[in-house]
Amino acid sequence: MTKSQCPMFGSRFGARAVTLGIGAWALVIAASGVTFADTIHVPKDHATIQAAIDAAKAGDTVLVAAGTYRERVKLKDGVTLRSAGDDTKGKLGLARAEATVIDGGGAIEGNDHPAVEMAEGATLDGFSVTNAGAYDDKLWQHHYDTHGNEQSHAHIGNFGVPGVGVTGVNCTLVNNIVHHNGSTGIAIRGVDDKRCAPVVRNNVTYRNMGGGIGSMHGSTAWIESNTCFENFYAGIGHDDASPIVVNNTCYDNVRAGIGVSEGACPVVRDNKCYKNRRAGIGIRTGAETRPVVENNHCYENDMAGIGVEEEAEPIIRGNHCERNTLAGIGCREGAKPIVIANNSHDNGASGVGADGGEPIVIDNVCKANKSAGLGVSNGAKAILVGNVCEDNGMVALGVPGDSEAIAIGNTLSRTGGMPPIVAIRGGGKATLVGNTIRGGGIAAVIVEGNAHVIGNDMEGAGRNGVWVWAKSEAVIVGNTFRGYQRGVNADQAGESVVDTNNKVEAVTEKK
């Protein structure tokens, strides 16, 4: 390139610029405020991690060689604390995280600091963090064996002495393994009105005496792709917080895989929760607890796949709940969930069960559950619209006791079996409008209570379409019955039944 072609030489400042020496350029850079990040090595430059952090400035990286460091660490604003090595995988997480350990020294009288305390804009990348506070293996095992039934109804928001503490700062936690701490593994809390939105990604938390990850007191964290197992409470817990919780795996925790309570409103999406000692996802404590729980896979949990109680009002949609010991989705104790387009099958009780709550249940598929597809019991009041219930072990829809259900436009069916497709028992109340009811059994609908059965299409091979028992009341209008010997059997109920404009037809073979 000639002088005339080079931008520097071609400008009127070019000749002067090239005469500036290195020292002059340094003065220009210093005056502009530009600084260069340093890398400080442990133990090469400083024997302890804390000493290296104290020597660092914002933008610097403290790079820690493999080993065990018995200290509690407080980060500085803008400093990155990283273990040395690449991203080769180990047994649980990254190999470098398994090899580089921050040991908090156990229970230390008068010291309630986390093993690692985060700072604004700081990053913690690739450490095992353990032994902050008192881990109690005997106590852990007792509560694991008793499914957490003897644990106190404690708030998730107990900060305690966590492995990693985030208090009112925005920061990043990635690739860490946090285990055997005396309280929550990673505890996140807001302070007053200060925003607290850390990124918590690709960490492993296990065998902590609180939750694996706890988001509380105004936290709006991003919690993604973490693995949380065998923690004393929930794998991931929420108290008065609204984080985004996506693509995490939570299993074998003493309580729920993911727990939401005390006015928390997180988005809980695309998580996998299985083999937890209680629910896969548990939601409780007050009408202000309103999470959005969507597209999660909850299976083989010892209670419900998703359980809602204590007046909570979540939106539960698009989840897949299977092979749980109790309901796929369970609602009780005054809870008012909206349950939309979930797939719930092969569970030990109902596909969707309302045990004292007031759910709105729309467009769900409930198949091959051991009792009911949809169960409404113990004073529950449910609205059921557009659901598909097929081949459940007992009934497609059960409404026993003093419960109430409004069922509109559902498809309710079973192949074979003696029980009815719909059972309104023990004084229950139901309004059935425009449903399609198919299958075997002693009747399509049994009424031992109070029912309005209007405009339904029923087809089967039993004696009765609707069988109304003694001391029951029913209005049965505009229904079509195929294959039944009688459309309505109300011999025992007498004048308490209105039976009008119903049609009984023979089954027409399909060509």
N, C-alpha and C positions, 0 to 999 in steps of 0.2 A: 504494500500500500504506500503511495507517495504522500508527501506532506499535504498536498492540496486535497487528497481524497480523505484524510483522517479528520473526523469531526473536531478533535482537539486542536490539531494544527490549523485547521481551516477556519477556526473562530478567531476573533480578535483577542480572545483571552488565552489562546492555546500556548503561545510561546512563554507567556508569563506563568501559566499553570505548571509547565514542566520544570520550571526552575524551583518550584516549592520542594523543599527537602522532606524527608520522612518526619522530622520533628515538627515541621509546620503542619503537615497533614494530621498529625496527632492532636495538635492544638485545635484544628478545625473540627475534628470528630468530637473532642471533649466539649467544645462549645456547643455543638449540636445536641448534646444529651444522649448520644448513642453509647451504649455499654455492651460489653461482651460477656456472655455467660461462661462461668468456670465449672469444671468438674472437680469435685473434691473427693478423694478416695479414702475409704475406711477399710482396713486400719493403716494403710500406707501413710496418709497425711495426718490423720487423727486416730487415736486408739479407740475412741468411742463414737457411736453415731451422734449422740447429742453434741459432743464437741465439734464435730464436722458441721452440724446444722447451725450451731452458734456462729461459726466462722463464715457461713454462706450468706449470700444476698439474694434478693428476688431474681429469678431466672437461672440460678445455679442448680446443678445436679449433685447430690451426694450419692456416690456410687459405692455400694457396700459389698465386700467380698463375702463368700460363703463362710458360715460359722454361726455360733450362738452368741448373742449379745444380751447380757443380763442387765437390762436397764429399761427405764420408762422414758419415752421419747416425746418431745413437744416440737412439732414442726414450726417453721417460720413462713410468713406470707410469701407465696410465689416460689417456694423451693420444692424441687422434686427429689424424693427419696426413693432410690431404685436399687434393687439387688443386681449384682454383676452377672452377666450371662445372657444367653439368647432365649428364645421362646420354645425350647425343647420341652416336650411334655414329660411329666413324671407320673407317679402313681395316682395322685389326686388332682394336682394342678400343674403349674410349670415346675420343672426340675429346679430352677433357680430359687423359686419360692420355698420349695421343700428344704433346700440346703441353707437358707439364710433366715435365721430365727431371731425374733425379738422376744425375750422372755421377761415378763413383767414382775417376776419375783414372788408370785403368790399373794397371799393376804398380808398387807403391810399396815400395821396400826397407824392411823392418822394419815394414810396416803390413799386417797380415793381417785387418783388420776388414772386414766386409761393407760394401757401399755403404749398406745400411740395416740396422741392428741393432734387432730388436724388443724390447719390454719387456712386462711383465705387464699385461694388460688394454688394451694399446695397439692402435690400428687404423692400418693403412696403406691408403689408398683413392685409387687413380687416378693412379699415376705410371709413367713409363718409368724403369726402373732398369738402368743399363748401365755397362760399362767398369770393373768391379771386378776386379782381377787382369788377367792377360794372355790375351786372346783371340788364337788363332793360326789364321787362315783357311786357310793352306796345310796345316797338320796336320789340321784338320777335314776338308778336302776329300779328303786322302789316305785317311783312314779311312772316309769315306763311300764313296769309290770301291771300297774293298776290303771292304765290308760289315762292317767292324769285326773282321775275322778276324785282324788284326795287333795289335789292342789287347791290353793285358795283362789278365789275369783279375783285375781289381782289385775290391776291395770297394766297394759303393755307398756305404759309410759314410765316405768321405773328405770331410771338411767343406770343406777348402780355403779359398778366398776367394770366398764366394758373392755373388750380387747382393743377396739378402735373407737374413739369418741369423736363425733362431729357436732359441734355446738355453734349454731348460728353462722356458719361459714359455707361458702361454695368451694368445692374441692373435688378431687378425683381419687377414687380407690379402685385399683385394677389388679387382677392376678394375684390376690393375696389368699392365704389359707389361715383362717382365724378359728382357733379351737381351744377347748378346755380352759375357758375363762369363767370367772365367778359370776358373771352377769351376761348381758347380751354380747354377742360376738362383735357386731358393728352397730353402734347406737348413734342415731341421728336425731337431733332436736333443734327446733328453732328457738330464738330468744326474742321475746317481745315482738316487734313488728319487723325484725330483720329477716330478710329472705334467706332461706337455707335450702339450697338446691344442689347438693352434691351429685356426682355421677358415681354409681357403685356398680361395677361391671366385672364379670368373669372372676368373681371371688368364690371361695369355698368356705362355708362356715359349718362347724359340727361340734357336738358335745359341749356347747356353752350352757351355763346354768340360767340363762335367760332365753331370748329368742336368738335365732341365727343372725338376722338383720332386724333391727327395730327402727321404725320411722315414726316420729312422734312430735307433738307440740308445734304444729305449723310447718313441718318439713314438706317440701315439694321435690323430693329426690327423684332421680332417674335410676331405677333399680333393674338391671338387665343381665340376663344370662349368668346368674349366680346359681350355685348348687348348695342347698342347705339341708342338712340331715342330722338326726339324732340330737336336736336341741331340746332343752328342758321345757320350753313353751312352744311357740310356733316357729316354723322355719323362717318366715318373714312376717313380722307383726306390725300393726298400725294403730296408733292412738292419736286422734285429733290431728290427722295429717292427710295430705292429698298428693302422694307421689304417683309416678307412673311405674308400674310393676309388670315387666314383660319378659317372657321367654326364660323364666327361672325354673329350676327343678327342685322340688321340696319333697322329701320322703323320710319316713321313719322318725318323725318328730313326735314328742310326747303329746302335744296337743295338735292343732291343725297344721297342715302344710303351710297355708297362708291364713293369718288371722287378721280380722278387721273389726275395730271396736271404737267406742268412746268418741263418736262424732267424726270418724275418719271417712274420707270420700276419695279413695284412690281409684285409678283405673287399673284393673287387674286383668291382664290379657295374655293369651298364648302361653300360659304356664302349665307345667306338668306336676301334679300333686298326687302321690300314691303311697300306699302302705303307711300312712300316718295313723297314730293311735286314736285319734278322734276324726274330725272331718278333714277332707282334702282342703277345702276352703271354708272357714268358719267366720260368720258375720254376726255381730251382736251389739247390744247396749245402746238403745235409744233411737228415736226417729231421725235424729241428725246423722246417723251412720248410714250413708247412702253411696256406697261404691258402685262402680260399673264393673261387672264381672263377666268377661266375654271370651269365648273361644279357648277356654282352658280344658285340659284333659285330666279328669279326676277319677282315679280307679283304685280298687282294692284297699280303700281306707276302712278303718275299723268302725266308723260310724257312717255318716252321710258323705256322698261325694262333695256336695255343697250344702252346708247347713246354715239356716238363718233363724235367729231367735231374738228375744228381748226387744221387740218393737222396731227393729232395724228395717230400713226401706231400700234395699238394693235393687238395681236392675241386673238380672241374670240372663244372659242371652248367648246362644250359639255354643254352649259348652257341651262336652261329651263326658257323660258320667256312667261308668259301668263297673259291675262286679264289686260294688261297695256293700258292706255288711248290712247297713240299713238302707234308707232311701237314696236314690240317685241325687235328688234335690229335696231337702226337707225344710219345712217351715213350721215354727211353733212359737208359743209364748208371745202372741200379739204381733209377730213380725208381719210386714206388708210388702213382700217382694213383688216385682213384676218379672215373670218368668217366661221368656220368649225364645222359641226356636231352638231348644236344647234337645239333645239325643240322649235318652236315659234308658239303659237296657241291662238285663241280667243282674239287677241289684237284689239284695236280700229282702227288701220290703217293697215299697212303692217306687214307681219311676219318679213321680212327683208326689210328695206327701205333705199335706197341711194338717198339722197336729196342734190346733188351737190358734193358728195364724189367720191372716186374711190375704192370701195371694191372688194375683191376677195371672192366669196361666194361659198362654197363647201359642199356638202353632208348634207345640212340642211333639216329639215322637217317643213313645214309651213302649218298649217291647220286652217280652220274656222276663219281666220282673216277678219275683217270687209271690208277691201278694197282689196288689192292685197296680194298674197302670197309673191311675190317678186316685189318691186316697185323701178323703176329707173327714177328719175325726176330731173328737174332744173339743167341740164348740167352734171349730173353724168355720169361716165363711169364705168360700172360694168362687171366683168367676173363671170359667173354663171355656175357651173359645178355640175352635179349629185344631184341636189336638188329635193325634193319631195314636190309639192304644191297641196293640196287637199281641195276642197270645201271652198275656200275663197269667200267672199261675192260678189266681182266684178270680178276680173280677177286673173288668176294664175300668170301671168307676165304682168306688165304694163310698157311701155317705152314711156312716153309723152315728148313733147317739143323737146329741143335740146339735149336730153340725148342719150346715146349709151349703148348697151348691147351685149355681146357675150354669148350666152346660148348654152351649150353643154351637152348632155346626161341627161337632166332633165326629170322628170315625172310631167306633168302639167295636172290637171284634175279638173272637177267640175261636180256635179250632178244637172241638170236643170239650169234654169236661162236664161236670154236673152243676157247678155254681152258675148263677145268672150272669149276664154280661154287665148289668148295672144293678147294684144292690143298695136300696135305701132302707136302712135297718134301725131298729131301736128308737124310733121317733125322729129320725133324720128328716130333713126337708130338702127337696130338689125341684128345680125347674129344668126340664129337658126340652129344648126347642131345636128342631131342624137337624138332629143328629142322625147319622147312619150307624145302625146297630146290627152286627152280623155274628152268627156262630151258634154253637151248641149250648146246652144247659137246660135247666128246668124252666127257665123263662128268659126272655130278653131283659125284662125289667121286673124286679120284685120291689113292692112298696110296703114297708112296715113303718109308716110315718105319714108324711104329707108330700104329695107330688103333683106337679103340673106337667103333663106329658103331651106335647103339642107339636104336630107336624113332623114327626120323626119317621124314618124309613127303616123297618126292622125285618130281618130275614133269618130264619133258623129252622130247626126241625123238632122243637119241643112242643109241649102242650099249649103253652100260653105265651102270647106276646107280652102283655103286662099282667102280672098277678098281684092283686091288691089284697093284703091280709086284713084280718079282723082289727077293728079299732083304728083303721087308717083312713085317710082322706085322699082323694085323687080326682083331678080333672084331666080326662084323657080325650083329646080332640084332634081330629084331622090327621091321624097316623095311618100308615100303610103297613100291613102285616103280611109276610109271605112265608108259607111253609108251616105255620103254627095251626094247631087244631082249633084254637080259639084266639081271637085277637085280645080280648080282655076277660080275665077271670076275676070277678068282684063278688063272688057268692058270699064270702064271709063279711065283706064290708057293707053290703046293702046300699042304702040310700046315700051314704057318704061319698059315693062315686058318681061323677058325671062322665058318661060314655057316649060320645056323639061324633058323627061324621068320620068314623074310622072305617078302613077298608081291609078286608081279609082276602088275600089272593093266593092262588096256588103258585108254586115256584115254577118259573118258565126256564126250561133248559136252554143254555146258551149254545148257539150254533158255532 
